[in-house]
Amino acid sequence: MSWSPELYGFYGKKETVIDKLALIPTPISEHRVVVQITQGHATGDVRLFEQQKDGTFTVTQWATRQPSDIVAGIDKTIMDNKGRDCVGAAIKDLLAKKLGKGKTLEPLAAPGSSKEAFEPSIQAASGDFIKTVIIFGC
């Protein structure tokens, strides 16, 4: 999967963005590491999903005022990796370096849909117009 990371981005009202999540063709369960960056009115929410051997996901969360910088950093990390190694490990290192230690959320059972996995961050965002970017790593 390191050779084929994927990125999906959506803008709009919360309801519109949530509806668009159903259009993501890639099941989260097919990846070991996934990142979601959601930008609301004044803050950003970053969530790192790491698949465990039992199919559940640990979820680490950070708050940031510069979510676009995080997206750009992840993009650079993916391009620098060139598919050699699991890019998810490099993304995790970048997040720790830029954002510090995150908050561990409740584990996520293997979700049946992208909507189940990614809707909570969208619902928590502030403002009428939001953006969410989902990056499927390795």
N, C-alpha and C positions, 0 to 999 in steps of 0.2 A: 504493500500500500504506500510505501515511501515514494514510489514513482508516480503516484497519482493522487496527491492531496487535492481536495476540493474546497471551494469557497462559495458561499451563498450569502447575498446581502439583500435586505428588504428595508424599505422606508414606508412611513405612513402612520395612520392611526393604529392604535393597538389592535383593534379588531381586524383591520386589513392585514397587518403583519402576521397575526396569528393564523388567519386563513391561508396566507402564502406558505406557512410552514408545511402544510399538507402537500405542497407541490415538490418538496425536496425528495428526489428519487433515491437518495442514499440512506439506508437505515443506519442509525447510530451504532447498532450492534455489530456492524461490519468493520468498525474502527476501534483501535485501542485508545486513541487520544483525540478528543474533540474540544474545541474552544468556541465559546459564544461570547461576543462582546456586544452589549446593548447600550445604546446612548439615549438618554432622555433629555429633559430640559437643561439640567445643570450638572449631571453626574453620569458616570458610566459604570456599568456592571460587567465584570469579567468572570466567566465561569469556565473552569477546566474540568472536563469529564474524563476519567481514566477507568477503562474497563478492567475488572478484576477477573480472576480465573473462573469464578462462579457465574459470570455474566452480569453482575451488578456493576455499578459505576460509583467510584468515589467522586465527589464534587467539591472542588475548592473554589472559593469566591473571593474576589477583590473589588474594591471600589476605586475608581480613578476619575480624575477631572479631564484627562487627556486620552480618551479611548481611541482616537484616530492614530495617535502615536503608537499604541499597542498593536493596532492592525498593521501599520507600516512595518513595525519591528518583526512581527510574525511573517509578513511577506518576505522581508529580507532574509530571515532565518530559513524559510523554505527554499528560496532561490540559492542561498549559500550552500545548503545541504546537498542540492542537486540529486536527490533520490538515493544517496549513498547509505544513509543510516535511517533508523526510525526518527523521522523529523519531530515526532511528538515529544521525545526526550529533550530535544533542543528547544522546542517551544516552551516546555515546562521550565527549563533553566532560564529562558528569557523572562518569563513571567515572574519568577522568583527574584531575579536580578532587578527588574524594573519596579515591581510592586511589593516586594518583601514577602513575608509569610502571610498566606491567605487564611481565610476562615473556612474550616471544614463544615460542610452542610450534611444533612442526612443523606445516607447512601441512596442511590437511585436504582430501583429494580430495572432489569433489562426492559427498556421502554419499547412499546409496540409501535410508536410513531415519533417523528421529530416533534410534533406538537406537544406530546407529553413531556419530552425532555426539555424543550426550549421555551415553552409558554410561561413558566414562572418568572423568568428574567424579564420578559416583556411586560407581564402584568405588574411587576414591581417598578417599572420605569416611570419617571415623572414627566408630565407634559402631554400635550395633544399630538405631537408629531415625534415619532421615534425612529430609530435605526437599529437593526440588529444584523450582525455579521456572524456567520457560523463557518468555522474552518475545520474540516475533517482532515486530521493528520494521518498517521500510520495506523 
